[in-house]
């Protein structure tokens, strides 16, 4: 299955269906800043738990065996784990640690290594600390990873899963990761990117891509080639750049079916619209549209390993 094979109607029909409920052009044209990211998670965390991962994962599952399996949520931590082993890391930083899903998994498996998670929202940090109660090799800090209170070279490995796309200032964020990593340290980024500039696609796909981005509290995904050029200009060397889009398809299919069934019922949409926070409702747009943007080549899901 590829992402384009997930859908059962044209993109034009899908956008028309969404227009019954939303002002799509308004959503696509809004700007997103860090306070909006925090508000998005405050409004949407309950939906993530209910429809996405009851264990607190805030990222797509990577499934390589032909079907959706929640075990795929752990694949990201396992990717980081390999980098930890390759450079014999002792101190590891997660930027945008969310509910602590990745760091808690890694800290339990590696009690001799020290882990730190930094997250923008106090709600996430409090929940992560509660989940990690009793763990002596794990700490969570509330803050902005664009400006960290750690000495230069304090970490051997840093990583971020679906978080750098939400930064206000990508250069500043990557520069800060470069600063806190020791020479030879590694940065692992698993995230959504634009495959090419959006103006190379037709109007409907451009709109769909912007809607996927805005409804996940992203001002705009970076173009992968431009992002890599930026990382190199800061002083990183690319060790691995792998397109994992084919391995999130089964998760996208699951979310598409949920969103499709929801938007197919106008009475249900109106009822929910009156009872749930607006950003939680808008997030369902992403579930409906992402198979089109990935299948149409506008978006890709990448795993990148950089060396300092």
MOQUI-V466376 format. One record per residue. N is the residue number from 1. RES is the residue in one letter. PHI is phi in whole degrees, -180 to 180 (NA if undefined). OMEGA is omega in whole degrees, 0 to 359 (none if undefined). NEAR is the number of other ideal C-beta (glycine too) atoms within 10 Angstrom. Layout:
N RES PHI OMEGA NEAR
N RES PHI OMEGA NEAR
This chain:
1 X NA 169 13
2 X -108 186 11
3 X -61 180 24
4 X -65 180 13
5 X -79 181 11
6 X -76 193 21
7 X -87 182 19
8 X -128 174 10
9 X -153 180 11
10 X -71 177 11
11 X -63 179 19
12 X -60 178 10
13 X -65 180 11
14 X -64 179 23
15 X -65 177 19
16 X -62 178 12
17 X -63 180 16
18 X -68 181 23
19 X -68 175 11
20 X -65 185 10
21 X -115 190 17
22 X -124 168 21
23 X -88 189 10
24 X -64 181 19
25 X -65 177 12
26 X -64 180 9
27 X -62 182 16
28 X -66 184 18
29 X -93 182 10
30 X -74 174 11
31 X -96 180 8
32 X -120 177 18
33 X -126 186 11
34 X -55 177 15
35 X -60 177 10
36 X -69 177 17
37 X -63 179 21
38 X -62 180 18
39 X -65 178 14
40 X -57 182 23
41 X -71 177 20
42 X -61 181 16
43 X -82 192 18
44 X -109 186 22
45 X -58 181 20
46 X -63 178 12
47 X -68 176 17
48 X -59 180 19
49 X -66 186 15
50 X -79 188 10
51 X -107 187 16
52 X -110 182 24
53 X -143 179 18
54 X -68 179 10
55 X -88 174 14
56 X 100 175 20
57 X -68 180 24
58 X -113 183 22
59 X -127 177 25
60 X -69 175 26
61 X -81 173 22
62 X -101 181 23
63 X -118 184 21
64 X -105 186 11
65 X -112 171 10
66 X 94 178 9
67 X -157 178 10
68 X -74 177 17
69 X -146 179 16
70 X -58 176 14
71 X -59 179 12
72 X -66 175 21
73 X -66 181 24
74 X -85 183 19
75 X -62 181 21
76 X -66 178 25
77 X -63 179 21
78 X -70 174 14
79 X -64 177 21
80 X -64 181 26
81 X -57 179 20
82 X -64 178 11
83 X -67 177 23
84 X -59 180 23
85 X -66 184 11
86 X -67 180 12
87 X -112 175 14
88 X 49 185 9
89 X -69 175 23
90 X -109 179 14
91 X -125 187 20
92 X -129 180 29
93 X -115 169 28
94 X -108 175 29
95 X -87 183 26
96 X 70 189 26
97 X -78 174 29
98 X 56 181 27
99 X -79 179 27
100 X 86 186 25
101 X -56 185 24
102 X -75 183 31
103 X -66 179 29
104 X -65 178 22
105 X -61 182 20
106 X -69 182 23
107 X -65 178 22
108 X -68 180 13
109 X -80 185 12
110 X -131 185 17
111 X -65 180 11
112 X -87 179 6
113 X -112 183 18
114 X -104 182 18
115 X -124 176 28
116 X -131 174 23
117 X -115 178 29
118 X -119 179 24
119 X -142 185 27
120 X -73 190 24
121 X -105 178 18
122 X -61 179 11
123 X -61 178 15
124 X -67 183 24
125 X -62 179 21
126 X -62 179 14
127 X -66 179 18
128 X -66 179 25
129 X -63 178 17
130 X -64 180 11
131 X -65 184 17
132 X -95 183 20
133 X -53 179 7
134 X 95 179 5
135 X -79 184 16
136 X -90 182 9
137 X -110 186 18
138 X -146 178 25
139 X -138 178 16
140 X -121 184 25
141 X -126 174 17
142 X -85 180 16
143 X 172 180 13
144 X -102 183 18
145 X -72 171 25
146 X -74 182 19
147 X -149 188 10
148 X -101 180 20
149 X -97 179 9
150 X -124 179 16
151 X -68 174 9
152 X -60 179 10
153 X 72 185 14
154 X -75 186 17
155 X -126 177 27
156 X -92 179 22
157 X -137 170 29
158 X -127 179 30
159 X -150 176 28
160 X -145 181 27
161 X -114 179 26
162 X 52 181 20
163 X -131 182 24
164 X -65 175 24
165 X -62 184 22
166 X -98 181 25
167 X -69 175 24
168 X -74 188 15
169 X -140 185 13
170 X -62 179 17
171 X -60 181 13
172 X -64 181 15
173 X -64 180 22
174 X -69 176 24
175 X -63 179 16
176 X -68 175 21
177 X -63 179 27
178 X -62 182 18
179 X -64 187 16
180 X -83 176 23
181 X -89 174 25
182 X -74 173 17
183 X -55 184 8
184 X 88 177 9
185 X -70 186 24
186 X -130 174 26
187 X -115 178 26
188 X -111 180 24
189 X -124 175 24
190 X -122 193 26
191 X -162 174 22
192 X -90 179 25
193 X -137 166 23
194 X -78 178 24
195 X -72 179 22
196 X -148 176 15
197 X -56 186 12
198 X -65 182 20
199 X -69 175 6
200 X -86 182 12
201 X -112 181 19
202 X -72 190 11
203 X -61 181 8
204 X -65 181 15
205 X -71 174 20
206 X -60 180 17
207 X -63 180 21
208 X -60 180 30
209 X -64 179 25
210 X -64 180 24
211 X -68 176 25
212 X -58 182 25
213 X -68 185 23
214 X -65 184 24
215 X -82 169 25
216 X -116 176 23
217 X 62 177 22
218 X -121 178 23
219 X -70 176 17
220 X 176 176 14
221 X -62 174 24
222 X -76 170 18
223 X -74 190 15
224 X -56 182 20
225 X -65 180 14
226 X -70 179 14
227 X -64 178 22
228 X -64 177 18
229 X -62 178 11
230 X -62 180 15
231 X -60 179 22
232 X -66 181 12
233 X -66 179 11
234 X -82 178 19
235 X 125 178 15
236 X -85 171 21
237 X -115 180 11
238 X -78 176 12
239 X -94 181 14
240 X -142 172 15
241 X -138 186 15
242 X -127 177 13
243 X -82 182 13
244 X -100 187 17
245 X -56 182 20
246 X -64 185 16
247 X -96 172 19
248 X -104 185 25
249 X -60 183 24
250 X -69 174 21
251 X -70 177 24
252 X -61 180 27
253 X -64 179 18
254 X -63 181 18
255 X -68 178 22
256 X -62 181 22
257 X -61 178 14
258 X -63 182 15
259 X -68 181 22
260 X -62 179 19
261 X -63 180 10
262 X -68 184 16
263 X -73 176 20
264 X -73 183 10
265 X -116 184 11
266 X -56 180 11
267 X -66 178 7
268 X -66 179 12
269 X -59 181 19
270 X -66 178 11
271 X -64 181 11
272 X -66 182 15
273 X -59 182 12
274 X -84 189 8
275 X -122 183 7
276 X -117 178 16
277 X -60 186 15
278 X -61 181 10
279 X -71 175 18
280 X -66 179 18
281 X -65 181 21
282 X -63 181 21
283 X -61 177 23
284 X -65 176 24
285 X -60 179 24
286 X -62 179 20
287 X -59 181 25
288 X -77 191 25
289 X -96 187 28
290 X -63 174 29
291 X -60 178 28
292 X -71 184 27
293 X -73 176 30
294 X -75 180 25
295 X -64 180 20
296 X -87 176 18
297 X 85 179 16
298 X -78 182 24
299 X -116 173 26
300 X -140 181 21
301 X -112 191 25
302 X -117 170 20
303 X -115 184 19
304 X -129 172 21
305 X -118 181 23
306 X -117 175 26
307 X -107 178 17
308 X -80 none 22
